[in-house]
Amino acid sequence: MKKGWKHAFHIDDPDSINPTETQKKAIDKLCRGIIRRGLTTPAIIGVEMGRPLNYIGSQTMHFFTPLIAAFLPTESWGAMAEFLEHRGSVDWIRNRIEELEQEMDEPKKQEKPKS
C-alpha cells in the first residue's frame, strides 16, 4: 500500500518542462501576435493571473476541441491544450514572451540613429 501512495502528491519541477516542436510553434505564433499588437504587459498579467487555473483551462480547451474544429485547424489548439496541462507551462510562456519581445526590439534599437 505504501508504494501506491509514494507518488500520489508528486509535483513536476517547473524547470523541467520542454515543449514539443508543434507546441513550440503554436506558442511562438501566439506570443509573436501578442507582441506585434503591443499587448505584452496585459498578456503577462493575464497569464500570471490564470496560473492557478492553467490545468482547468487546458481541459476546457480539450472539451471545446470538436466545436473549434468546425472553424479552425486544431493542431495548434491541441498542442497548446496539452502544453497547458503541465505545471511549469505558465512560467515557460511568460519567459518566451519576454525573450521574443527582446529579440523583436533589438533590430528597432539598432535602426535608431544616435545623435
Protein Blocks (a to p, Z undefined) as FASTA:
>chain_A
ZZmmmmmmgccdfklpccdfklmmmmmmmmmmmmmnopmmmmmmmmmmmmmmmmmmmmmm
mmmmmmmmmmmccklmmmmmmmmmpmklmmmmmmmmmmmmmmmmmmmmmmpccZZ
